[in-house]
Amino acid sequence: MGVFRKGAEMEEALNTVDSLLVEYQSCRVGDTNLVYNTAFVNYIELGSMLTVAKAVVLGALNRTESRGCHLREDYPHRDDVNFLKHTLVTKEGDAYKLSYRDVVVTKYQPAERKY
């Protein structure tokens, strides 16, 4: 998933990440060494990367607007009414929960960038 995004492609990315998460559950580390076990470290890091990948795709898929370097070709305009918010993703067991927190605007008012 790159900067230029489409809903259908993000759905495909989500399916790919879900498949990789299922496959990850059946992975085993062959190295049983208790000291400096890089295979185990790689295994743990892979699980973390897949968790973050799913959170990123879910957040992007649910943000139906374009903003900054999140450019949705199917939603080309910015939507401050619904999405002047931070996207928060929490994981509860195997479930991912999305929530939003309002952006606190202080000194600089948000403005659309024109390039």
N, CA, C and O atoms as a GROMACS GRO file, in nm:
protein
  460
    1MET      N    1   0.085  -0.116   0.000
    1MET     CA    2   0.000   0.000   0.000
    1MET      C    3   0.090   0.123   0.000
    1MET      O    4   0.171   0.142   0.091
    2GLY      N    5   0.076   0.205  -0.101
    2GLY     CA    6   0.158   0.324  -0.114
    2GLY      C    7   0.083   0.450  -0.075
    2GLY      O    8  -0.019   0.443  -0.006
    3VAL      N    9   0.132   0.563  -0.119
    3VAL     CA   10   0.070   0.692  -0.088
    3VAL      C   11  -0.061   0.708  -0.165
    3VAL      O   12  -0.159   0.757  -0.110
    4PHE      N   13  -0.063   0.668  -0.292
    4PHE     CA   14  -0.184   0.677  -0.374
    4PHE      C   15  -0.266   0.551  -0.352
    4PHE      O   16  -0.218   0.440  -0.378
    5ARG      N   17  -0.388   0.567  -0.304
    5ARG     CA   18  -0.466   0.452  -0.258
    5ARG      C   19  -0.605   0.450  -0.318
    5ARG      O   20  -0.663   0.553  -0.353
    6LYS      N   21  -0.657   0.329  -0.330
    6LYS     CA   22  -0.796   0.306  -0.373
    6LYS      C   23  -0.856   0.205  -0.276
    6LYS      O   24  -0.787   0.116  -0.227
    7GLY      N   25  -0.985   0.219  -0.251
    7GLY     CA   26  -1.052   0.130  -0.158
    7GLY      C   27  -1.035  -0.017  -0.192
    7GLY      O   28  -1.005  -0.098  -0.104
    8ALA      N   29  -1.053  -0.053  -0.319
    8ALA     CA   30  -1.043  -0.193  -0.361
    8ALA      C   31  -0.903  -0.248  -0.337
    8ALA      O   32  -0.887  -0.363  -0.296
    9GLU      N   33  -0.802  -0.166  -0.364
    9GLU     CA   34  -0.664  -0.211  -0.343
    9GLU      C   35  -0.632  -0.226  -0.195
    9GLU      O   36  -0.556  -0.314  -0.155
   10MET      N   37  -0.690  -0.139  -0.113
   10MET     CA   38  -0.669  -0.151   0.031
   10MET      C   39  -0.740  -0.274   0.087
   10MET      O   40  -0.689  -0.339   0.179
   11GLU      N   41  -0.858  -0.306   0.032
   11GLU     CA   42  -0.927  -0.431   0.071
   11GLU      C   43  -0.839  -0.552   0.038
   11GLU      O   44  -0.829  -0.646   0.116
   12GLU      N   45  -0.777  -0.548  -0.079
   12GLU     CA   46  -0.687  -0.655  -0.120
   12GLU      C   47  -0.567  -0.663  -0.026
   12GLU      O   48  -0.524  -0.772   0.012
   13ALA      N   49  -0.513  -0.547   0.012
   13ALA     CA   50  -0.400  -0.544   0.107
   13ALA      C   51  -0.442  -0.602   0.241
   13ALA      O   52  -0.365  -0.676   0.304
   14LEU      N   53  -0.563  -0.570   0.286
   14LEU     CA   54  -0.614  -0.624   0.412
   14LEU      C   55  -0.626  -0.775   0.406
   14LEU      O   56  -0.589  -0.845   0.500
   15ASN      N   57  -0.678  -0.827   0.295
   15ASN     CA   58  -0.688  -0.973   0.278
   15ASN      C   59  -0.550  -1.038   0.279
   15ASN      O   60  -0.533  -1.145   0.336
   16THR      N   61  -0.452  -0.973   0.216
   16THR     CA   62  -0.316  -1.027   0.214
   16THR      C   63  -0.258  -1.030   0.354
   16THR      O   64  -0.199  -1.130   0.394
   17VAL      N   65  -0.274  -0.921   0.428
   17VAL     CA   66  -0.221  -0.917   0.566
   17VAL      C   67  -0.291  -1.022   0.652
   17VAL      O   68  -0.225  -1.090   0.730
   18ASP      N   69  -0.423  -1.036   0.638
   18ASP     CA   70  -0.495  -1.139   0.713
   18ASP      C   71  -0.442  -1.279   0.681
   18ASP      O   72  -0.426  -1.361   0.771
   19SER      N   73  -0.415  -1.306   0.554
   19SER     CA   74  -0.360  -1.436   0.514
   19SER      C   75  -0.222  -1.458   0.576
   19SER      O   76  -0.190  -1.567   0.623
   20LEU      N   77  -0.141  -1.353   0.575
   20LEU     CA   78  -0.007  -1.363   0.634
   20LEU      C   79  -0.014  -1.385   0.784
   20LEU      O   80   0.067  -1.458   0.841
   21LEU      N   81  -0.112  -1.322   0.850
   21LEU     CA   82  -0.129  -1.343   0.994
   21LEU      C   83  -0.167  -1.488   1.025
   21LEU      O   84  -0.120  -1.544   1.124
   22VAL      N   85  -0.253  -1.546   0.943
   22VAL     CA   86  -0.290  -1.687   0.961
   22VAL      C   87  -0.167  -1.776   0.941
   22VAL      O   88  -0.143  -1.867   1.020
   23GLU      N   89  -0.092  -1.748   0.837
   23GLU     CA   90   0.030  -1.826   0.810
   23GLU      C   91   0.132  -1.809   0.922
   23GLU      O   92   0.199  -1.905   0.960
   24TYR      N   93   0.142  -1.689   0.976
   24TYR     CA   94   0.236  -1.660   1.085
   24TYR      C   95   0.206  -1.747   1.207
   24TYR      O   96   0.298  -1.791   1.276
   25GLN      N   97   0.078  -1.771   1.233
   25GLN     CA   98   0.040  -1.851   1.350
   25GLN      C   99   0.095  -1.994   1.344
   25GLN      O  100   0.113  -2.058   1.447
   26SER      N  101   0.121  -2.043   1.223
   26SER     CA  102   0.173  -2.180   1.211
   26SER      C  103   0.325  -2.184   1.198
   26SER      O  104   0.383  -2.292   1.186
   27CYS      N  105   0.389  -2.068   1.200
   27CYS     CA  106   0.536  -2.064   1.192
   27CYS      C  107   0.597  -2.113   1.323
   27CYS      O  108   0.540  -2.094   1.430
   28ARG      N  109   0.710  -2.175   1.312
   28ARG     CA  110   0.786  -2.221   1.428
   28ARG      C  111   0.930  -2.178   1.412
   28ARG      O  112   0.982  -2.170   1.300
   29VAL      N  113   0.994  -2.152   1.524
   29VAL     CA  114   1.136  -2.116   1.524
   29VAL      C  115   1.216  -2.243   1.547
   29VAL      O  116   1.200  -2.311   1.648
   30GLY      N  117   1.303  -2.274   1.451
   30GLY     CA  118   1.384  -2.396   1.462
   30GLY      C  119   1.496  -2.385   1.563
   30GLY      O  120   1.536  -2.486   1.622
   31ASP      N  121   1.548  -2.266   1.584
   31ASP     CA  122   1.659  -2.244   1.677
   31ASP      C  123   1.602  -2.236   1.818
   31ASP      O  124   1.523  -2.146   1.847
   32THR      N  125   1.642  -2.327   1.906
   32THR     CA  126   1.592  -2.327   2.043
   32THR      C  127   1.692  -2.269   2.142
   32THR      O  128   1.673  -2.278   2.263
   33ASN      N  129   1.798  -2.210   2.091
   33ASN     CA  130   1.900  -2.150   2.176
   33ASN      C  131   1.837  -2.039   2.260
   33ASN      O  132   1.756  -1.961   2.210
   34LEU      N  133   1.873  -2.032   2.387
   34LEU     CA  134   1.819  -1.930   2.476
   34LEU      C  135   1.902  -1.803   2.479
   34LEU      O  136   1.862  -1.703   2.540
   35VAL      N  137   2.017  -1.805   2.413
   35VAL     CA  138   2.106  -1.689   2.411
   35VAL      C  139   2.122  -1.641   2.268
   35VAL      O  140   2.152  -1.720   2.179
   36TYR      N  141   2.102  -1.512   2.246
   36TYR     CA  142   2.121  -1.449   2.116
   36TYR      C  143   2.054  -1.527   2.003
   36TYR      O  144   2.116  -1.564   1.903
   37ASN      N  145   1.927  -1.552   2.021
   37ASN     CA  146   1.849  -1.630   1.924
   37ASN      C  147   1.787  -1.534   1.822
   37ASN      O  148   1.674  -1.487   1.841
   38THR      N  149   1.860  -1.505   1.716
   38THR     CA  150   1.812  -1.409   1.616
   38THR      C  151   1.689  -1.462   1.540
   38THR      O  152   1.606  -1.383   1.495
   39ALA      N  153   1.678  -1.592   1.528
   39ALA     CA  154   1.560  -1.648   1.460
   39ALA      C  155   1.434  -1.616   1.540
   39ALA      O  156   1.330  -1.582   1.482
   40PHE      N  157   1.443  -1.626   1.672
   40PHE     CA  158   1.328  -1.595   1.757
   40PHE      C  159   1.297  -1.445   1.753
   40PHE      O  160   1.181  -1.405   1.748
   41VAL      N  161   1.402  -1.362   1.754
   41VAL     CA  162   1.383  -1.217   1.744
   41VAL      C  163   1.314  -1.184   1.612
   41VAL      O  164   1.221  -1.103   1.609
   42ASN      N  165   1.358  -1.245   1.502
   42ASN     CA  166   1.296  -1.222   1.372
   42ASN      C  167   1.150  -1.264   1.372
   42ASN      O  168   1.065  -1.196   1.313
   43TYR      N  169   1.120  -1.374   1.437
   43TYR     CA  170   0.982  -1.424   1.447
   43TYR      C  171   0.894  -1.322   1.521
   43TYR      O  172   0.785  -1.289   1.475
   44ILE      N  173   0.941  -1.275   1.635
   44ILE     CA  174   0.865  -1.177   1.714
   44ILE      C  175   0.847  -1.047   1.634
   44ILE      O  176   0.738  -0.991   1.632
   45GLU      N  177   0.954  -1.001   1.569
   45GLU     CA  178   0.946  -0.877   1.491
   45GLU      C  179   0.849  -0.891   1.374
   45GLU      O  180   0.777  -0.797   1.341
   46LEU      N  181   0.847  -1.007   1.310
   46LEU     CA  182   0.753  -1.030   1.200
   46LEU      C  183   0.609  -1.018   1.249
   46LEU      O  184   0.526  -0.956   1.184
   47GLY      N  185   0.581  -1.078   1.364
   47GLY     CA  186   0.447  -1.067   1.421
   47GLY      C  187   0.408  -0.923   1.448
   47GLY      O  188   0.295  -0.882   1.422
   48SER      N  189   0.503  -0.846   1.501
   48SER     CA  190   0.477  -0.705   1.528
   48SER      C  191   0.454  -0.627   1.399
   48SER      O  192   0.364  -0.543   1.392
   49MET      N  193   0.533  -0.656   1.296
   49MET     CA  194   0.516  -0.587   1.167
   49MET      C  195   0.381  -0.618   1.104
   49MET      O  196   0.318  -0.530   1.046
   50LEU      N  197   0.337  -0.742   1.116
   50LEU     CA  198   0.206  -0.778   1.060
   50LEU      C  199   0.093  -0.710   1.137
   50LEU      O  200  -0.006  -0.668   1.077
   51THR      N  201   0.107  -0.700   1.269
   51THR     CA  202   0.008  -0.631   1.350
   51THR      C  203  -0.002  -0.484   1.310
   51THR      O  204  -0.112  -0.431   1.294
   52VAL      N  205   0.113  -0.419   1.294
   52VAL     CA  206   0.115  -0.278   1.254
   52VAL      C  207   0.060  -0.262   1.112
   52VAL      O  208  -0.013  -0.167   1.085
   53ALA      N  209   0.096  -0.354   1.022
   53ALA     CA  210   0.047  -0.346   0.885
   53ALA      C  211  -0.106  -0.351   0.882
   53ALA      O  212  -0.169  -0.276   0.808
   54LYS      N  213  -0.164  -0.439   0.962
   54LYS     CA  214  -0.310  -0.448   0.964
   54LYS      C  215  -0.371  -0.320   1.020
   54LYS      O  216  -0.472  -0.271   0.969
   55ALA      N  217  -0.311  -0.264   1.125
   55ALA     CA  218  -0.360  -0.139   1.183
   55ALA      C  219  -0.354  -0.025   1.082
   55ALA      O  220  -0.448   0.055   1.072
   56VAL      N  221  -0.245  -0.017   1.006
   56VAL     CA  222  -0.229   0.089   0.906
   56VAL      C  223  -0.334   0.075   0.796
   56VAL      O  224  -0.396   0.174   0.756
   57VAL      N  225  -0.353  -0.046   0.747
   57VAL     CA  226  -0.450  -0.068   0.639
   57VAL      C  227  -0.592  -0.038   0.688
   57VAL      O  228  -0.670   0.026   0.617
   58LEU      N  229  -0.626  -0.083   0.807
   58LEU     CA  230  -0.761  -0.055   0.861
   58LEU      C  231  -0.783   0.095   0.878
   58LEU      O  232  -0.890   0.146   0.843
   59GLY      N  233  -0.684   0.164   0.931
   59GLY     CA  234  -0.696   0.309   0.949
   59GLY      C  235  -0.714   0.380   0.817
   59GLY      O  236  -0.796   0.471   0.804
   60ALA      N  237  -0.635   0.341   0.718
   60ALA     CA  238  -0.642   0.404   0.586
   60ALA      C  239  -0.774   0.373   0.516
   60ALA      O  240  -0.833   0.460   0.453
   61LEU      N  241  -0.818   0.250   0.527
   61LEU     CA  242  -0.942   0.208   0.462
   61LEU      C  243  -1.063   0.283   0.518
   61LEU      O  244  -1.156   0.315   0.445
   62ASN      N  245  -1.061   0.310   0.647
   62ASN     CA  246  -1.175   0.376   0.711
   62ASN      C  247  -1.170   0.528   0.702
   62ASN      O  248  -1.266   0.595   0.739
   63ARG      N  249  -1.060   0.583   0.654
   63ARG     CA  250  -1.049   0.729   0.637
   63ARG      C  251  -1.089   0.761   0.493
   63ARG      O  252  -1.007   0.752   0.401
   64THR      N  253  -1.214   0.798   0.475
   64THR     CA  254  -1.268   0.822   0.340
   64THR      C  255  -1.248   0.967   0.299
   64THR      O  256  -1.344   1.043   0.283
   65GLU      N  257  -1.124   1.004   0.284
   65GLU     CA  258  -1.082   1.138   0.242
   65GLU      C  259  -0.938   1.129   0.196
   65GLU      O  260  -0.874   1.024   0.206
   66SER      N  261  -0.886   1.241   0.146
   66SER     CA  262  -0.743   1.253   0.116
   66SER      C  263  -0.687   1.361   0.207
   66SER      O  264  -0.748   1.466   0.226
   67ARG      N  265  -0.569   1.334   0.263
   67ARG     CA  266  -0.506   1.429   0.355
   67ARG      C  267  -0.357   1.396   0.363
   67ARG      O  268  -0.320   1.280   0.384
   68GLY      N  269  -0.273   1.499   0.346
   68GLY     CA  270  -0.129   1.477   0.357
   68GLY      C  271  -0.082   1.372   0.259
   68GLY      O  272  -0.108   1.382   0.139
   69CYS      N  273  -0.012   1.270   0.309
   69CYS     CA  274   0.034   1.165   0.217
   69CYS      C  275  -0.059   1.044   0.221
   69CYS      O  276  -0.017   0.932   0.190
   70HIS      N  277  -0.184   1.066   0.257
   70HIS     CA  278  -0.290   0.965   0.242
   70HIS      C  279  -0.379   1.017   0.130
   70HIS      O  280  -0.471   1.095   0.153
   71LEU      N  281  -0.352   0.972   0.008
   71LEU     CA  282  -0.423   1.023  -0.110
   71LEU      C  283  -0.511   0.913  -0.168
   71LEU      O  284  -0.462   0.823  -0.236
   72ARG      N  285  -0.640   0.922  -0.140
   72ARG     CA  286  -0.734   0.822  -0.191
   72ARG      C  287  -0.788   0.869  -0.324
   72ARG      O  288  -0.851   0.975  -0.333
   73GLU      N  289  -0.765   0.790  -0.426
   73GLU     CA  290  -0.815   0.825  -0.558
   73GLU      C  291  -0.967   0.819  -0.564
   73GLU      O  292  -1.029   0.887  -0.645
   74ASP      N  293  -1.029   0.736  -0.478
   74ASP     CA  294  -1.175   0.726  -0.474
   74ASP      C  295  -1.238   0.830  -0.381
   74ASP      O  296  -1.360   0.846  -0.381
   75TYR      N  297  -1.159   0.900  -0.303
   75TYR     CA  298  -1.203   1.012  -0.218
   75TYR      C  299  -1.098   1.121  -0.228
   75TYR      O  300  -1.015   1.134  -0.138
   76PRO      N  301  -1.099   1.200  -0.335
   76PRO     CA  302  -0.989   1.293  -0.361
   76PRO      C  303  -0.988   1.420  -0.274
   76PRO      O  304  -0.890   1.494  -0.276
   77HIS      N  305  -1.095   1.445  -0.199
   77HIS     CA  306  -1.103   1.570  -0.125
   77HIS      C  307  -1.084   1.550   0.025
   77HIS      O  308  -1.113   1.443   0.080
   78ARG      N  309  -1.038   1.652   0.089
   78ARG     CA  310  -1.018   1.655   0.232
   78ARG      C  311  -1.154   1.674   0.301
   78ARG      O  312  -1.242   1.741   0.246
   79ASP      N  313  -1.172   1.616   0.419
   79ASP     CA  314  -1.298   1.624   0.491
   79ASP      C  315  -1.271   1.659   0.637
   79ASP      O  316  -1.262   1.570   0.723
   80ASP      N  317  -1.257   1.789   0.665
   80ASP     CA  318  -1.229   1.832   0.802
   80ASP      C  319  -1.346   1.809   0.897
   80ASP      O  320  -1.326   1.795   1.017
   81VAL      N  321  -1.468   1.805   0.844
   81VAL     CA  322  -1.586   1.785   0.929
   81VAL      C  323  -1.579   1.648   0.996
   81VAL      O  324  -1.602   1.637   1.117
   82ASN      N  325  -1.546   1.545   0.920
   82ASN     CA  326  -1.545   1.409   0.974
   82ASN      C  327  -1.407   1.357   1.011
   82ASN      O  328  -1.396   1.263   1.090
   83PHE      N  329  -1.302   1.415   0.955
   83PHE     CA  330  -1.170   1.354   0.973
   83PHE      C  331  -1.059   1.449   1.017
   83PHE      O  332  -0.942   1.421   0.992
   84LEU      N  333  -1.092   1.561   1.081
   84LEU     CA  334  -0.988   1.640   1.145
   84LEU      C  335  -0.965   1.573   1.280
   84LEU      O  336  -0.991   1.630   1.386
   85LYS      N  337  -0.915   1.451   1.272
   85LYS     CA  338  -0.901   1.364   1.388
   85LYS      C  339  -0.777   1.277   1.374
   85LYS      O  340  -0.729   1.252   1.263
   86HIS      N  341  -0.727   1.231   1.487
   86HIS     CA  342  -0.622   1.130   1.489
   86HIS      C  343  -0.692   0.994   1.485
   86HIS      O  344  -0.792   0.974   1.554
   87THR      N  345  -0.640   0.901   1.408
   87THR     CA  346  -0.693   0.766   1.403
   87THR      C  347  -0.619   0.682   1.505
   87THR      O  348  -0.496   0.678   1.505
   88LEU      N  349  -0.692   0.615   1.592
   88LEU     CA  350  -0.633   0.528   1.694
   88LEU      C  351  -0.678   0.385   1.667
   88LEU      O  352  -0.796   0.360   1.642
   89VAL      N  353  -0.585   0.293   1.671
   89VAL     CA  354  -0.618   0.152   1.654
   89VAL      C  355  -0.569   0.078   1.777
   89VAL      O  356  -0.452   0.085   1.813
   90THR      N  357  -0.660   0.006   1.841
   90THR     CA  358  -0.622  -0.077   1.955
   90THR      C  359  -0.656  -0.222   1.920
   90THR      O  360  -0.747  -0.250   1.842
   91LYS      N  361  -0.581  -0.311   1.979
   91LYS     CA  362  -0.601  -0.454   1.954
   91LYS      C  363  -0.649  -0.517   2.083
   91LYS      O  364  -0.584  -0.508   2.187
   92GLU      N  365  -0.764  -0.582   2.076
   92GLU     CA  366  -0.821  -0.651   2.191
   92GLU      C  367  -0.836  -0.797   2.153
   92GLU      O  368  -0.930  -0.834   2.083
   93GLY      N  369  -0.744  -0.880   2.199
   93GLY     CA  370  -0.739  -1.020   2.155
   93GLY      C  371  -0.700  -1.022   2.009
   93GLY      O  372  -0.596  -0.970   1.972
   94ASP      N  373  -0.783  -1.083   1.926
   94ASP     CA  374  -0.758  -1.085   1.782
   94ASP      C  375  -0.831  -0.973   1.709
   94ASP      O  376  -0.814  -0.956   1.588
   95ALA      N  377  -0.913  -0.896   1.781
   95ALA     CA  378  -0.994  -0.791   1.719
   95ALA      C  379  -0.921  -0.657   1.722
   95ALA      O  380  -0.855  -0.622   1.820
   96TYR      N  381  -0.934  -0.584   1.612
   96TYR     CA  382  -0.877  -0.449   1.602
   96TYR      C  383  -0.992  -0.351   1.613
   96TYR      O  384  -1.095  -0.366   1.547
   97LYS      N  385  -0.976  -0.250   1.697
   97LYS     CA  386  -1.082  -0.151   1.720
   97LYS      C  387  -1.031  -0.014   1.678
   97LYS      O  388  -0.926   0.031   1.725
   98LEU      N  389  -1.105   0.054   1.591
   98LEU     CA  390  -1.070   0.188   1.547
   98LEU      C  391  -1.148   0.290   1.629
   98LEU      O  392  -1.267   0.273   1.656
   99SER      N  393  -1.080   0.395   1.667
   99SER     CA  394  -1.145   0.509   1.731
   99SER      C  395  -1.073   0.635   1.683
   99SER      O  396  -0.969   0.628   1.617
  100TYR      N  397  -1.130   0.747   1.717
  100TYR     CA  398  -1.074   0.874   1.670
  100TYR      C  399  -1.065   0.972   1.786
  100TYR      O  400  -1.147   0.969   1.878
  101ARG      N  401  -0.965   1.057   1.780
  101ARG     CA  402  -0.949   1.164   1.878
  101ARG      C  403  -0.937   1.295   1.802
  101ARG      O  404  -0.860   1.305   1.706
  102ASP      N  405  -1.013   1.395   1.844
  102ASP     CA  406  -1.009   1.525   1.776
  102ASP      C  407  -0.869   1.584   1.780
  102ASP      O  408  -0.797   1.572   1.879
  103VAL      N  409  -0.831   1.649   1.670
  103VAL     CA  410  -0.705   1.723   1.664
  103VAL      C  411  -0.725   1.852   1.743
  103VAL      O  412  -0.825   1.922   1.724
  104VAL      N  413  -0.632   1.883   1.830
  104VAL     CA  414  -0.638   2.009   1.904
  104VAL      C  415  -0.567   2.114   1.819
  104VAL      O  416  -0.446   2.108   1.798
  105VAL      N  417  -0.645   2.209   1.771
  105VAL     CA  418  -0.589   2.315   1.687
  105VAL      C  419  -0.547   2.429   1.778
  105VAL      O  420  -0.627   2.482   1.855
  106THR      N  421  -0.420   2.466   1.769
  106THR     CA  422  -0.368   2.573   1.854
  106THR      C  423  -0.331   2.694   1.769
  106THR      O  424  -0.419   2.769   1.728
  107LYS      N  425  -0.206   2.712   1.742
  107LYS     CA  426  -0.158   2.833   1.674
  107LYS      C  427  -0.193   2.838   1.525
  107LYS      O  428  -0.234   2.942   1.475
  108TYR      N  429  -0.177   2.727   1.456
  108TYR     CA  430  -0.196   2.726   1.311
  108TYR      C  431  -0.326   2.656   1.274
  108TYR      O  432  -0.348   2.541   1.312
  109GLN      N  433  -0.409   2.726   1.201
  109GLN     CA  434  -0.535   2.669   1.155
  109GLN      C  435  -0.508   2.574   1.039
  109GLN      O  436  -0.423   2.602   0.955
  110PRO      N  437  -0.579   2.463   1.033
  110PRO     CA  438  -0.558   2.370   0.922
  110PRO      C  439  -0.600   2.434   0.789
  110PRO      O  440  -0.700   2.505   0.782
  111ALA      N  441  -0.522   2.407   0.688
  111ALA     CA  442  -0.552   2.459   0.554
  111ALA      C  443  -0.511   2.355   0.452
  111ALA      O  444  -0.414   2.282   0.470
  112GLU      N  445  -0.587   2.349   0.345
  112GLU     CA  446  -0.556   2.255   0.238
  112GLU      C  447  -0.428   2.298   0.167
  112GLU      O  448  -0.409   2.416   0.137
  113ARG      N  449  -0.342   2.202   0.141
  113ARG     CA  450  -0.218   2.230   0.069
  113ARG      C  451  -0.244   2.232  -0.080
  113ARG      O  452  -0.313   2.144  -0.133
  114LYS      N  453  -0.192   2.330  -0.146
  114LYS     CA  454  -0.204   2.340  -0.292
  114LYS      C  455  -0.064   2.330  -0.351
  114LYS      O  456   0.024   2.409  -0.317
  115TYR      N  457  -0.044   2.234  -0.439
  115TYR     CA  458   0.088   2.215  -0.501
  115TYR      C  459   0.083   2.254  -0.646
  115TYR      O  460   0.184   2.245  -0.716
   0.00000   0.00000   0.00000
